[in-house]
Amino acid sequence: MTKTISLCPACDACPLVEIEDQEVRIGEEGNRVKLTSAEWNVLVQAIKAGELTEL
């Protein structure tokens, strides 16, 4: 099952975050990064720990 989140819910032209069991894809066609579930978990932990904040 894929969970999809738009990085700009007001339109359909912005990058997406697509979360599957074993990988997460961020971006749009031709400009996309793939993270393993372990890499994604490191990112989530850094956000929760306050290591990453809003710009």
N, CA, C and O atoms as a GROMACS GRO file, in nm:
protein
  220
    1MET      N    1   0.084  -0.117   0.000
    1MET     CA    2   0.000   0.000   0.000
    1MET      C    3   0.090   0.124   0.000
    1MET      O    4   0.183   0.133   0.079
    2THR      N    5   0.062   0.218  -0.086
    2THR     CA    6   0.139   0.341  -0.096
    2THR      C    7   0.062   0.455  -0.031
    2THR      O    8  -0.056   0.475  -0.058
    3LYS      N    9   0.132   0.530   0.056
    3LYS     CA   10   0.075   0.651   0.113
    3LYS      C   11   0.139   0.767   0.038
    3LYS      O   12   0.262   0.775   0.030
    4THR      N   13   0.058   0.857  -0.016
    4THR     CA   14   0.108   0.969  -0.094
    4THR      C   15   0.071   1.100  -0.026
    4THR      O   16  -0.044   1.122   0.012
    5ILE      N   17   0.172   1.187  -0.013
    5ILE     CA   18   0.151   1.317   0.048
    5ILE      C   19   0.205   1.423  -0.047
    5ILE      O   20   0.320   1.414  -0.090
    6SER      N   21   0.124   1.522  -0.080
    6SER     CA   22   0.167   1.632  -0.164
    6SER      C   23   0.241   1.734  -0.077
    6SER      O   24   0.197   1.765   0.034
    7LEU      N   25   0.353   1.786  -0.127
    7LEU     CA   26   0.425   1.889  -0.053
    7LEU      C   27   0.360   2.026  -0.070
    7LEU      O   28   0.404   2.124  -0.010
    8CYS      N   29   0.257   2.032  -0.151
    8CYS     CA   30   0.178   2.154  -0.168
    8CYS      C   31   0.034   2.111  -0.197
    8CYS      O   32  -0.003   2.098  -0.314
    9PRO      N   33  -0.045   2.090  -0.094
    9PRO     CA   34  -0.181   2.040  -0.115
    9PRO      C   35  -0.271   2.131  -0.199
    9PRO      O   36  -0.379   2.088  -0.240
   10ALA      N   37  -0.229   2.254  -0.225
   10ALA     CA   38  -0.313   2.348  -0.300
   10ALA      C   39  -0.311   2.323  -0.450
   10ALA      O   40  -0.394   2.378  -0.523
   11CYS      N   41  -0.216   2.240  -0.499
   11CYS     CA   42  -0.210   2.215  -0.643
   11CYS      C   43  -0.162   2.072  -0.668
   11CYS      O   44  -0.132   1.998  -0.574
   12ASP      N   45  -0.156   2.035  -0.795
   12ASP     CA   46  -0.109   1.900  -0.828
   12ASP      C   47   0.022   1.902  -0.905
   12ASP      O   48   0.060   1.800  -0.964
   13ALA      N   49   0.092   2.015  -0.906
   13ALA     CA   50   0.217   2.027  -0.980
   13ALA      C   51   0.340   2.019  -0.890
   13ALA      O   52   0.453   2.023  -0.940
   14CYS      N   53   0.322   2.008  -0.761
   14CYS     CA   54   0.434   2.008  -0.667
   14CYS      C   55   0.482   1.866  -0.640
   14CYS      O   56   0.412   1.769  -0.669
   15PRO      N   57   0.602   1.854  -0.583
   15PRO     CA   58   0.658   1.722  -0.553
   15PRO      C   59   0.571   1.643  -0.456
   15PRO      O   60   0.496   1.700  -0.375
   16LEU      N   61   0.582   1.512  -0.466
   16LEU     CA   62   0.510   1.420  -0.379
   16LEU      C   63   0.606   1.344  -0.291
   16LEU      O   64   0.724   1.326  -0.324
   17VAL      N   65   0.556   1.298  -0.178
   17VAL     CA   66   0.625   1.200  -0.095
   17VAL      C   67   0.541   1.074  -0.106
   17VAL      O   68   0.424   1.073  -0.068
   18GLU      N   69   0.601   0.966  -0.157
   18GLU     CA   70   0.531   0.838  -0.174
   18GLU      C   71   0.597   0.737  -0.081
   18GLU      O   72   0.714   0.703  -0.099
   19ILE      N   73   0.522   0.688   0.017
   19ILE     CA   74   0.575   0.598   0.119
   19ILE      C   75   0.523   0.457   0.092
   19ILE      O   76   0.402   0.435   0.090
   20GLU      N   77   0.615   0.363   0.071
   20GLU     CA   78   0.581   0.222   0.056
   20GLU      C   79   0.650   0.144   0.167
   20GLU      O   80   0.718   0.202   0.251
   21ASP      N   81   0.634   0.014   0.166
   21ASP     CA   82   0.692  -0.070   0.272
   21ASP      C   83   0.844  -0.061   0.278
   21ASP      O   84   0.900  -0.051   0.387
   22GLN      N   85   0.912  -0.063   0.164
   22GLN     CA   86   1.057  -0.073   0.163
   22GLN      C   87   1.129   0.051   0.112
   22GLN      O   88   1.252   0.055   0.117
   23GLU      N   89   1.056   0.152   0.063
   23GLU     CA   90   1.122   0.273   0.016
   23GLU      C   91   1.029   0.392   0.020
   23GLU      O   92   0.906   0.379   0.024
   24VAL      N   93   1.091   0.509   0.020
   24VAL     CA   94   1.018   0.636   0.015
   24VAL      C   95   1.073   0.714  -0.104
   24VAL      O   96   1.194   0.727  -0.119
   25ARG      N   97   0.984   0.766  -0.188
   25ARG     CA   98   1.024   0.846  -0.303
   25ARG      C   99   0.977   0.989  -0.279
   25ARG      O  100   0.862   1.014  -0.242
   26ILE      N  101   1.069   1.084  -0.300
   26ILE     CA  102   1.037   1.225  -0.282
   26ILE      C  103   1.072   1.299  -0.410
   26ILE      O  104   1.183   1.285  -0.460
   27GLY      N  105   0.978   1.376  -0.463
   27GLY     CA  106   1.004   1.454  -0.583
   27GLY      C  107   0.898   1.432  -0.689
   27GLY      O  108   0.785   1.394  -0.660
   28GLU      N  109   0.940   1.457  -0.813
   28GLU     CA  110   0.851   1.438  -0.926
   28GLU      C  111   0.928   1.368  -1.036
   28GLU      O  112   1.051   1.356  -1.028
   29GLU      N  113   0.860   1.322  -1.137
   29GLU     CA  114   0.922   1.249  -1.248
   29GLU      C  115   1.043   1.326  -1.301
   29GLU      O  116   1.034   1.444  -1.332
   30GLY      N  117   1.156   1.257  -1.311
   30GLY     CA  118   1.278   1.318  -1.361
   30GLY      C  119   1.360   1.389  -1.254
   30GLY      O  120   1.473   1.430  -1.280
   31ASN      N  121   1.304   1.405  -1.136
   31ASN     CA  122   1.373   1.474  -1.027
   31ASN      C  123   1.326   1.412  -0.895
   31ASN      O  124   1.252   1.472  -0.819
   32ARG      N  125   1.372   1.289  -0.870
   32ARG     CA  126   1.321   1.212  -0.758
   32ARG      C  127   1.436   1.149  -0.681
   32ARG      O  128   1.535   1.104  -0.740
   33VAL      N  129   1.423   1.146  -0.550
   33VAL     CA  130   1.518   1.076  -0.465
   33VAL      C  131   1.445   0.958  -0.401
   33VAL      O  132   1.327   0.967  -0.367
   34LYS      N  133   1.518   0.847  -0.384
   34LYS     CA  134   1.462   0.729  -0.319
   34LYS      C  135   1.538   0.704  -0.190
   34LYS      O  136   1.661   0.704  -0.189
   35LEU      N  137   1.465   0.683  -0.082
   35LEU     CA  138   1.523   0.649   0.046
   35LEU      C  139   1.477   0.509   0.086
   35LEU      O  140   1.362   0.472   0.064
   36THR      N  141   1.568   0.431   0.145
   36THR     CA  142   1.526   0.303   0.201
   36THR      C  143   1.445   0.331   0.326
   36THR      O  144   1.443   0.444   0.376
   37SER      N  145   1.378   0.230   0.377
   37SER     CA  146   1.301   0.250   0.500
   37SER      C  147   1.394   0.290   0.615
   37SER      O  148   1.355   0.370   0.700
   38ALA      N  149   1.516   0.236   0.619
   38ALA     CA  150   1.612   0.272   0.724
   38ALA      C  151   1.654   0.418   0.712
   38ALA      O  152   1.662   0.489   0.813
   39GLU      N  153   1.680   0.464   0.590
   39GLU     CA  154   1.717   0.605   0.569
   39GLU      C  155   1.602   0.698   0.608
   39GLU      O  156   1.624   0.801   0.671
   40TRP      N  157   1.481   0.661   0.569
   40TRP     CA  158   1.364   0.739   0.605
   40TRP      C  159   1.350   0.749   0.756
   40TRP      O  160   1.321   0.856   0.810
   41ASN      N  161   1.371   0.637   0.824
   41ASN     CA  162   1.358   0.636   0.970
   41ASN      C  163   1.460   0.728   1.036
   41ASN      O  164   1.429   0.791   1.136
   42VAL      N  165   1.582   0.736   0.982
   42VAL     CA  166   1.684   0.827   1.034
   42VAL      C  167   1.635   0.971   1.018
   42VAL      O  168   1.649   1.052   1.110
   43LEU      N  169   1.578   1.003   0.903
   43LEU     CA  170   1.526   1.137   0.879
   43LEU      C  171   1.414   1.171   0.976
   43LEU      O  172   1.413   1.280   1.034
   44VAL      N  173   1.321   1.080   0.994
   44VAL     CA  174   1.209   1.102   1.086
   44VAL      C  175   1.260   1.121   1.228
   44VAL      O  176   1.212   1.209   1.300
   45GLN      N  177   1.356   1.039   1.270
   45GLN     CA  178   1.412   1.051   1.406
   45GLN      C  179   1.481   1.186   1.425
   45GLN      O  180   1.469   1.246   1.532
   46ALA      N  181   1.553   1.234   1.323
   46ALA     CA  182   1.620   1.364   1.332
   46ALA      C  183   1.518   1.477   1.346
   46ALA      O  184   1.541   1.571   1.422
   47ILE      N  185   1.407   1.468   1.276
   47ILE     CA  186   1.302   1.569   1.288
   47ILE      C  187   1.242   1.565   1.427
   47ILE      O  188   1.226   1.669   1.491
   48LYS      N  189   1.208   1.447   1.474
   48LYS     CA  190   1.147   1.434   1.606
   48LYS      C  191   1.241   1.479   1.717
   48LYS      O  192   1.195   1.531   1.819
   49ALA      N  193   1.371   1.461   1.699
   49ALA     CA  194   1.469   1.499   1.800
   49ALA      C  195   1.501   1.649   1.796
   49ALA      O  196   1.574   1.700   1.880
   50GLY      N  197   1.445   1.719   1.698
   50GLY     CA  198   1.469   1.861   1.686
   50GLY      C  199   1.599   1.897   1.615
   50GLY      O  200   1.640   2.013   1.613
   51GLU      N  201   1.665   1.796   1.556
   51GLU     CA  202   1.788   1.822   1.483
   51GLU      C  203   1.762   1.892   1.350
   51GLU      O  204   1.849   1.963   1.299
   52LEU      N  205   1.644   1.874   1.295
   52LEU     CA  206   1.602   1.940   1.172
   52LEU      C  207   1.479   2.025   1.206
   52LEU      O  208   1.383   1.976   1.265
   53THR      N  209   1.484   2.152   1.168
   53THR     CA  210   1.374   2.242   1.196
   53THR      C  211   1.336   2.316   1.068
   53THR      O  212   1.401   2.301   0.964
   54GLU      N  213   1.231   2.395   1.078
   54GLU     CA  214   1.187   2.472   0.962
   54GLU      C  215   1.292   2.573   0.924
   54GLU      O  216   1.368   2.622   1.008
   55LEU      N  217   1.296   2.605   0.795
   55LEU     CA  218   1.389   2.707   0.744
   55LEU      C  219   1.323   2.843   0.750
   55LEU      O  220   1.385   2.943   0.711
   0.00000   0.00000   0.00000
